[in-house]
Amino acid sequence: MSLYELHIGWAETTGERRYLRWELLGCDEVLGVFPTPRADILTVLFTGGRDRFYEWARSLAPEPVA
C-alpha cells in the first residue's frame, strides 16, 4: 500500500467532480483520499503497485478534444 498524488486539474465542473468521486469510491484499490493544500491534487492511499496506479489515474481524465 502506498500514497500517490492524483492530479485532478481536469475536474473543473460539478459533473466532472461527481464523476471523479464515483470513480474514487468504485475503485477497490483506493483505501483513502486526502486533500492537499493544492486544489488540483489529491493524495490517494492505493493498494496496487505504481504502474497500476498510473494506469488507473490516466483512465480517469477525459480524452482531449481535437
C-alpha atoms as a printed R data frame, in Angstrom:
   type eleno elety resid chain resno       x      y       z
1  ATOM     1    CA   MET     A     1   0.000  0.000   0.000
2  ATOM     2    CA   SER     A     2   1.353  3.419  -0.972
3  ATOM     3    CA   LEU     A     3   0.433  7.094  -1.127
4  ATOM     4    CA   TYR     A     4   0.277  8.712  -4.562
5  ATOM     5    CA   GLU     A     5  -0.588 12.179  -5.838
6  ATOM     6    CA   LEU     A     6  -3.604 12.265  -8.121
7  ATOM     7    CA   HIS     A     7  -3.717 15.312 -10.384
8  ATOM     8    CA   ILE     A     8  -7.342 16.391 -10.787
9  ATOM     9    CA   GLY     A     9  -6.998 19.754 -12.515
10 ATOM    10    CA   TRP     A    10  -9.181 18.419 -15.321
11 ATOM    11    CA   ALA     A    11 -12.175 18.042 -12.927
12 ATOM    12    CA   GLU     A    12 -13.454 21.615 -13.031
13 ATOM    13    CA   THR     A    13 -17.212 21.227 -13.465
14 ATOM    14    CA   THR     A    14 -19.703 19.801 -10.993
15 ATOM    15    CA   GLY     A    15 -20.281 16.841 -13.316
16 ATOM    16    CA   GLU     A    16 -16.568 16.100 -13.594
17 ATOM    17    CA   ARG     A    17 -16.171 16.275  -9.807
18 ATOM    18    CA   ARG     A    18 -19.146 13.933  -9.376
19 ATOM    19    CA   TYR     A    19 -17.635 11.503 -11.893
20 ATOM    20    CA   LEU     A    20 -14.299 11.645 -10.049
21 ATOM    21    CA   ARG     A    21 -15.977 10.976  -6.702
22 ATOM    22    CA   TRP     A    22 -17.741  7.882  -8.062
23 ATOM    23    CA   GLU     A    23 -14.537  6.582  -9.641
24 ATOM    24    CA   LEU     A    24 -12.677  7.016  -6.345
25 ATOM    25    CA   LEU     A    25 -15.453  5.265  -4.415
26 ATOM    26    CA   GLY     A    26 -15.739  2.489  -7.001
27 ATOM    27    CA   CYS     A    27 -12.072  1.506  -7.109
28 ATOM    28    CA   ASP     A    28 -11.341 -1.389  -4.723
29 ATOM    29    CA   GLU     A    29  -7.658 -0.433  -4.674
30 ATOM    30    CA   VAL     A    30  -8.352  3.038  -3.234
31 ATOM    31    CA   LEU     A    31  -8.391  2.863   0.569
32 ATOM    32    CA   GLY     A    32  -8.363  6.577   1.307
33 ATOM    33    CA   VAL     A    33  -8.360 10.001  -0.325
34 ATOM    34    CA   PHE     A    34  -6.946 13.080   1.345
35 ATOM    35    CA   PRO     A    35  -6.975 16.740   0.302
36 ATOM    36    CA   THR     A    36  -3.730 18.629  -0.152
37 ATOM    37    CA   PRO     A    37  -3.026 22.364   0.053
38 ATOM    38    CA   ARG     A    38  -3.259 22.404  -3.758
39 ATOM    39    CA   ALA     A    39  -6.794 22.295  -5.143
40 ATOM    40    CA   ASP     A    40  -5.713 20.304  -8.200
41 ATOM    41    CA   ILE     A    41  -4.084 17.389  -6.309
42 ATOM    42    CA   LEU     A    42  -5.435 14.688  -4.007
43 ATOM    43    CA   THR     A    43  -3.352 12.185  -2.058
44 ATOM    44    CA   VAL     A    44  -4.597  8.637  -2.615
45 ATOM    45    CA   LEU     A    45  -3.858  5.592  -0.448
46 ATOM    46    CA   PHE     A    46  -3.665  2.852  -3.077
47 ATOM    47    CA   THR     A    47  -3.138 -0.891  -2.595
48 ATOM    48    CA   GLY     A    48  -1.952 -1.654  -6.123
49 ATOM    49    CA   GLY     A    49   1.523 -1.026  -7.448
50 ATOM    50    CA   ARG     A    50   2.878  2.149  -9.004
51 ATOM    51    CA   ASP     A    51   2.208  1.055 -12.590
52 ATOM    52    CA   ARG     A    52  -1.353  0.063 -11.742
53 ATOM    53    CA   PHE     A    53  -1.972  3.440 -10.029
54 ATOM    54    CA   TYR     A    54  -0.748  5.442 -13.009
55 ATOM    55    CA   GLU     A    55  -2.756  3.272 -15.405
56 ATOM    56    CA   TRP     A    56  -5.877  3.829 -13.291
57 ATOM    57    CA   ALA     A    57  -5.199  7.581 -12.895
58 ATOM    58    CA   ARG     A    58  -4.780  8.020 -16.675
59 ATOM    59    CA   SER     A    59  -8.125  6.291 -17.227
60 ATOM    60    CA   LEU     A    60  -9.914  8.945 -15.134
61 ATOM    61    CA   ALA     A    61  -9.086 12.061 -17.124
62 ATOM    62    CA   PRO     A    62 -11.188 12.658 -20.219
63 ATOM    63    CA   GLU     A    63  -9.566 12.450 -23.628
64 ATOM    64    CA   PRO     A    64  -8.604 15.857 -25.022
65 ATOM    65    CA   VAL     A    65 -10.921 17.110 -27.739
66 ATOM    66    CA   ALA     A    66  -9.099 17.713 -31.024
